[in-house]
Amino acid sequence: MNCNRFIIDGQIAARDELRYTPAGLEKLEFKIQHQSTQQQAGMPRQVQCEISAQAFGELARQAATLSVGQAVNVAGFITQRSLRSTQLVLQIDKLTLE
């Protein structure tokens, strides 16, 4: 299995300070809040969610300049937060401002 792509737009709901991994790579954790209307079984459905996300390197530096409320479109892949945690987190590899 190789398909693991996730694309969503929303607003920055929360943003931590820029940190560094033990290897010296920039890391930023933030949350994205999404609201939209989707079709389900032929009917419109209002959806909303908040997604935990992480960015590394240049993307982390870029995301560190964003303000809460800033509209973004992000793409990446879903993985577990750590070896000890099965909580899902979106690893960002593309970020554009809306």
LOTOR-241708 format. One record per residue: residue number from 1; x negated, y, z of N, C-alpha, C in turn; residue in three letters. Coordinates in Angstrom, 2 decimals. Layout:
N
+------+---------+---------+---------+---------+---------+---------+---------+---------+---------+------+
! resi !      nu !      nv !      nw !     cau !     cav !     caw !      cu !      cv !      cw ! resn !
+------+---------+---------+---------+---------+---------+---------+---------+---------+---------+------+
!  NUM !       X !       Y !       Z !       X !       Y !       Z !       X !       Y !       Z !  Ala !
...
+------+---------+---------+---------+---------+---------+---------+---------+---------+---------+------+
END
This chain:
98
+------+---------+---------+---------+---------+---------+---------+---------+---------+---------+------+
! resi !      nu !      nv !      nw !     cau !     cav !     caw !      cu !      cv !      cw ! resn !
+------+---------+---------+---------+---------+---------+---------+---------+---------+---------+------+
!    1 !   -0.83 !   -1.18 !    0.00 !    0.00 !    0.00 !    0.00 !   -0.88 !    1.25 !    0.00 !  Met !
!    2 !   -0.61 !    2.13 !   -0.94 !   -1.42 !    3.34 !   -1.05 !   -0.62 !    4.63 !   -1.02 !  Asn !
!    3 !    0.71 !    4.57 !   -1.08 !    1.51 !    5.78 !   -1.16 !    1.77 !    6.35 !    0.24 !  Cys !
!    4 !    1.23 !    7.52 !    0.51 !    1.44 !    8.22 !    1.77 !    1.25 !    9.71 !    1.49 !  Asn !
!    5 !    2.25 !   10.33 !    0.87 !    2.23 !   11.77 !    0.57 !    3.43 !   12.40 !    1.22 !  Arg !
!    6 !    3.24 !   13.57 !    1.77 !    4.31 !   14.29 !    2.45 !    4.18 !   15.75 !    2.07 !  Phe !
!    7 !    5.26 !   16.33 !    1.57 !    5.29 !   17.74 !    1.17 !    6.50 !   18.38 !    1.82 !  Ile !
!    8 !    6.30 !   19.52 !    2.43 !    7.41 !   20.20 !    3.09 !    7.12 !   21.69 !    3.17 !  Ile !
!    9 !    8.18 !   22.47 !    3.18 !    8.00 !   23.90 !    3.45 !    8.73 !   24.25 !    4.73 !  Asp !
!   10 !    8.31 !   25.33 !    5.31 !    8.88 !   25.76 !    6.57 !    8.15 !   26.97 !    7.10 !  Gly !
!   11 !    8.26 !   27.16 !    8.40 !    7.60 !   28.28 !    9.06 !    6.69 !   27.75 !   10.15 !  Gln !
!   12 !    5.61 !   28.48 !   10.39 !    4.73 !   28.15 !   11.50 !    5.52 !   28.39 !   12.79 !  Ile !
!   13 !    5.71 !   27.33 !   13.58 !    6.47 !   27.44 !   14.82 !    5.55 !   27.68 !   16.02 !  Ala !
!   14 !    4.34 !   27.15 !   15.94 !    3.35 !   27.32 !   17.01 !    1.99 !   27.02 !   16.41 !  Ala !
!   15 !    0.96 !   27.65 !   16.96 !   -0.40 !   27.43 !   16.44 !   -1.38 !   27.50 !   17.59 !  Arg !
!   16 !   -2.23 !   26.48 !   17.69 !   -3.29 !   26.48 !   18.69 !   -4.45 !   27.35 !   18.20 !  Asp !
!   17 !   -5.43 !   27.52 !   19.05 !   -6.66 !   28.21 !   18.66 !   -7.54 !   27.25 !   17.85 !  Glu !
!   18 !   -8.37 !   27.81 !   17.01 !   -9.31 !   27.02 !   16.22 !  -10.29 !   26.32 !   17.16 !  Leu !
!   19 !  -10.46 !   25.04 !   16.96 !  -11.39 !   24.24 !   17.78 !  -12.36 !   23.54 !   16.85 !  Arg !
!   20 !  -13.29 !   22.81 !   17.44 !  -14.29 !   22.09 !   16.66 !  -14.34 !   20.63 !   17.12 !  Tyr !
!   21 !  -14.50 !   19.73 !   16.16 !  -14.67 !   18.31 !   16.48 !  -16.07 !   18.12 !   17.05 !  Thr !
!   22 !  -16.34 !   16.96 !   17.67 !  -17.71 !   16.70 !   18.16 !  -18.77 !   16.81 !   17.05 !  Pro !
!   23 !  -18.35 !   16.59 !   15.80 !  -19.28 !   16.71 !   14.67 !  -19.42 !   18.14 !   14.18 !  Ala !
!   24 !  -18.69 !   19.10 !   14.79 !  -18.80 !   20.49 !   14.41 !  -17.84 !   20.94 !   13.33 !  Gly !
!   25 !  -16.88 !   20.12 !   12.96 !  -15.90 !   20.46 !   11.93 !  -14.75 !   21.23 !   12.55 !  Leu !
!   26 !  -14.32 !   22.32 !   11.89 !  -13.20 !   23.11 !   12.38 !  -11.93 !   22.27 !   12.38 !  Glu !
!   27 !  -11.10 !   22.46 !   13.41 !   -9.85 !   21.72 !   13.54 !   -8.79 !   22.66 !   14.10 !  Lys !
!   28 !   -7.61 !   22.62 !   13.50 !   -6.51 !   23.43 !   13.99 !   -5.24 !   22.58 !   14.05 !  Leu !
!   29 !   -4.56 !   22.65 !   15.19 !   -3.28 !   21.97 !   15.34 !   -2.18 !   23.01 !   15.36 !  Glu !
!   30 !   -1.08 !   22.72 !   14.68 !    0.06 !   23.63 !   14.66 !    1.33 !   22.86 !   14.40 !  Phe !
!   31 !    2.46 !   23.53 !   14.52 !    3.76 !   22.93 !   14.27 !    4.46 !   23.70 !   13.17 !  Lys !
!   32 !    5.16 !   22.95 !   12.32 !    5.92 !   23.52 !   11.22 !    7.39 !   23.25 !   11.47 !  Ile !
!   33 !    8.21 !   24.28 !   11.43 !    9.64 !   24.14 !   11.60 !   10.29 !   24.22 !   10.22 !  Gln !
!   34 !   11.14 !   23.24 !    9.92 !   11.79 !   23.15 !    8.61 !   13.30 !   23.16 !    8.78 !  His !
!   35 !   14.00 !   23.88 !    7.88 !   15.46 !   23.87 !    7.81 !   15.86 !   23.87 !    6.35 !  Gln !
!   36 !   16.82 !   23.01 !    5.99 !   17.30 !   22.98 !    4.62 !   18.62 !   22.24 !    4.55 !  Ser !
!   37 !   19.21 !   22.24 !    3.36 !   20.39 !   21.44 !    3.08 !   19.97 !   20.35 !    2.11 !  Thr !
!   38 !   20.23 !   19.10 !    2.46 !   19.88 !   17.95 !    1.64 !   21.15 !   17.19 !    1.28 !  Gln !
!   39 !   21.07 !   16.40 !    0.23 !   22.20 !   15.57 !   -0.17 !   22.04 !   14.17 !    0.45 !  Gln !
!   40 !   23.09 !   13.70 !    1.09 !   23.08 !   12.36 !    1.66 !   24.43 !   11.72 !    1.36 !  Gln !
!   41 !   24.42 !   10.60 !    0.66 !   25.64 !    9.90 !    0.27 !   26.60 !   10.83 !   -0.47 !  Ala !
!   42 !   26.04 !   11.70 !   -1.30 !   26.84 !   12.61 !   -2.10 !   27.40 !   13.81 !   -1.36 !  Gly !
!   43 !   27.01 !   13.98 !   -0.12 !   27.50 !   15.09 !    0.70 !   26.34 !   15.95 !    1.17 !  Met !
!   44 !   26.55 !   17.28 !    1.29 !   25.48 !   18.14 !    1.81 !   25.29 !   17.91 !    3.31 !  Pro !
!   45 !   24.06 !   17.94 !    3.73 !   23.74 !   17.76 !    5.14 !   22.71 !   18.81 !    5.55 !  Arg !
!   46 !   22.98 !   19.52 !    6.62 !   22.03 !   20.48 !    7.18 !   20.98 !   19.70 !    7.96 !  Gln !
!   47 !   19.72 !   19.92 !    7.65 !   18.64 !   19.23 !    8.36 !   17.68 !   20.25 !    8.95 !  Val !
!   48 !   17.11 !   19.89 !   10.07 !   16.05 !   20.69 !   10.67 !   15.14 !   19.77 !   11.46 !  Gln !
!   49 !   13.87 !   20.12 !   11.48 !   12.90 !   19.32 !   12.22 !   11.68 !   20.17 !   12.51 !  Cys !
!   50 !   10.88 !   19.70 !   13.43 !    9.61 !   20.34 !   13.75 !    8.54 !   19.26 !   13.64 !  Glu !
!   51 !    7.51 !   19.54 !   12.87 !    6.48 !   18.55 !   12.55 !    5.14 !   19.02 !   13.09 !  Ile !
!   52 !    4.45 !   18.12 !   13.78 !    3.09 !   18.39 !   14.23 !    2.15 !   18.21 !   13.05 !  Ser !
!   53 !    1.20 !   19.14 !   12.91 !    0.28 !   19.09 !   11.78 !   -1.13 !   19.43 !   12.25 !  Ala !
!   54 !   -2.11 !   18.97 !   11.48 !   -3.51 !   19.27 !   11.74 !   -4.18 !   19.64 !   10.42 !  Gln !
!   55 !   -5.11 !   20.56 !   10.50 !   -5.92 !   20.93 !    9.35 !   -7.38 !   20.94 !    9.79 !  Ala !
!   56 !   -8.27 !   20.61 !    8.87 !   -9.71 !   20.55 !    9.16 !  -10.48 !   21.39 !    8.15 !  Phe !
!   57 !  -11.66 !   21.83 !    8.55 !  -12.56 !   22.55 !    7.64 !  -11.99 !   23.87 !    7.17 !  Gly !
!   58 !  -12.13 !   24.14 !    5.87 !  -11.66 !   25.40 !    5.28 !  -10.17 !   25.61 !    5.50 !  Glu !
!   59 !   -9.37 !   24.56 !    5.39 !   -7.93 !   24.70 !    5.61 !   -7.63 !   25.10 !    7.06 !  Leu !
!   60 !   -8.41 !   24.62 !    8.00 !   -8.24 !   25.00 !    9.40 !   -8.54 !   26.49 !    9.58 !  Ala !
!   61 !   -9.59 !   26.97 !    8.93 !   -9.92 !   28.39 !    9.01 !   -8.81 !   29.24 !    8.39 !  Arg !
!   62 !   -8.28 !   28.78 !    7.26 !   -7.19 !   29.50 !    6.60 !   -5.94 !   29.51 !    7.50 !  Gln !
!   63 !   -5.58 !   28.35 !    8.05 !   -4.38 !   28.25 !    8.89 !   -4.53 !   29.05 !   10.18 !  Ala !
!   64 !   -5.75 !   29.23 !   10.65 !   -5.98 !   29.99 !   11.89 !   -5.61 !   31.46 !   11.74 !  Ala !
!   65 !   -5.49 !   31.95 !   10.51 !   -5.12 !   33.35 !   10.27 !   -3.61 !   33.54 !   10.18 !  Thr !
!   66 !   -2.86 !   32.45 !   10.16 !   -1.41 !   32.52 !   10.01 !   -0.74 !   32.91 !   11.32 !  Leu !
!   67 !    0.36 !   33.60 !   11.20 !    1.14 !   34.01 !   12.38 !    2.34 !   33.10 !   12.55 !  Ser !
!   68 !    2.81 !   33.00 !   13.77 !    4.06 !   32.29 !   14.03 !    5.15 !   32.97 !   13.21 !  Val !
!   69 !    5.95 !   32.19 !   12.53 !    6.99 !   32.73 !   11.66 !    6.60 !   32.80 !   10.20 !  Gly !
!   70 !    5.30 !   32.68 !    9.90 !    4.82 !   32.72 !    8.51 !    5.37 !   31.54 !    7.73 !  Gln !
!   71 !    5.92 !   31.80 !    6.54 !    6.45 !   30.75 !    5.67 !    5.30 !   30.09 !    4.90 !  Ala !
!   72 !    5.29 !   28.75 !    4.91 !    4.24 !   27.99 !    4.24 !    4.83 !   26.78 !    3.52 !  Val !
!   73 !    4.07 !   26.27 !    2.57 !    4.35 !   24.98 !    1.95 !    3.09 !   24.16 !    2.18 !  Asn !
!   74 !    3.26 !   22.96 !    2.74 !    2.11 !   22.13 !    3.04 !    2.28 !   20.74 !    2.43 !  Val !
!   75 !    1.16 !   20.12 !    2.15 !    1.14 !   18.75 !    1.64 !    0.02 !   18.01 !    2.36 !  Ala !
!   76 !    0.21 !   16.73 !    2.51 !   -0.80 !   15.92 !    3.17 !   -0.32 !   14.50 !    3.35 !  Gly !
!   77 !   -0.85 !   13.84 !    4.36 !   -0.46 !   12.45 !    4.64 !   -0.16 !   12.30 !    6.12 !  Phe !
!   78 !    0.66 !   11.33 !    6.43 !    1.08 !   11.05 !    7.80 !    0.17 !    9.97 !    8.38 !  Ile !
!   79 !   -0.23 !   10.18 !    9.63 !   -1.03 !    9.19 !   10.34 !   -0.69 !    9.27 !   11.83 !  Thr !
!   80 !   -1.17 !    8.31 !   12.59 !   -0.95 !    8.40 !   14.04 !   -1.96 !    9.39 !   14.61 !  Gln !
!   81 !   -1.57 !   10.05 !   15.70 !   -2.38 !   11.12 !   16.29 !   -3.78 !   10.62 !   16.68 !  Arg !
!   82 !   -3.87 !    9.44 !   17.25 !   -5.16 !    8.90 !   17.66 !   -5.05 !    7.39 !   17.77 !  Ser !
!   83 !   -6.15 !    6.75 !   18.08 !   -6.12 !    5.29 !   18.24 !   -5.23 !    4.86 !   19.40 !  Leu !
!   84 !   -5.09 !    5.73 !   20.39 !   -4.28 !    5.41 !   21.57 !   -2.85 !    5.91 !   21.49 !  Arg !
!   85 !   -2.53 !    6.73 !   20.50 !   -1.20 !    7.32 !   20.40 !   -0.58 !    6.98 !   19.05 !  Ser !
!   86 !    0.64 !    6.48 !   19.06 !    1.34 !    6.18 !   17.81 !    2.20 !    7.36 !   17.35 !  Thr !
!   87 !    2.12 !    8.48 !   18.05 !    2.85 !    9.68 !   17.64 !    2.34 !   10.11 !   16.26 !  Gln !
!   88 !    3.27 !   10.44 !   15.37 !    2.89 !   10.82 !   14.01 !    2.44 !   12.27 !   13.94 !  Leu !
!   89 !    1.49 !   12.53 !   13.04 !    1.01 !   13.88 !   12.78 !    0.73 !   13.99 !   11.28 !  Val !
!   90 !    1.02 !   15.15 !   10.72 !    0.76 !   15.42 !    9.30 !   -0.64 !   15.99 !    9.16 !  Leu !
!   91 !   -1.48 !   15.30 !    8.41 !   -2.84 !   15.77 !    8.12 !   -2.78 !   16.58 !    6.82 !  Gln !
!   92 !   -2.98 !   17.87 !    6.93 !   -2.81 !   18.79 !    5.81 !   -4.03 !   18.74 !    4.89 !  Ile !
!   93 !   -3.76 !   18.61 !    3.58 !   -4.84 !   18.76 !    2.61 !   -4.54 !   19.85 !    1.56 !  Asp !
!   94 !   -3.35 !   20.46 !    1.67 !   -3.00 !   21.58 !    0.80 !   -2.06 !   22.50 !    1.56 !  Lys !
!   95 !   -2.34 !   23.79 !    1.55 !   -1.51 !   24.77 !    2.25 !   -1.38 !   26.00 !    1.37 !  Leu !
!   96 !   -0.15 !   26.40 !    1.09 !    0.09 !   27.62 !    0.32 !    1.09 !   28.48 !    1.08 !  Thr !
!   97 !    0.94 !   29.77 !    0.95 !    1.87 !   30.71 !    1.58 !    3.10 !   30.85 !    0.72 !  Leu !
!   98 !    4.23 !   30.99 !    1.35 !    5.52 !   31.16 !    0.63 !    5.83 !   32.62 !    0.51 !  Glu !
+------+---------+---------+---------+---------+---------+---------+---------+---------+---------+------+
END
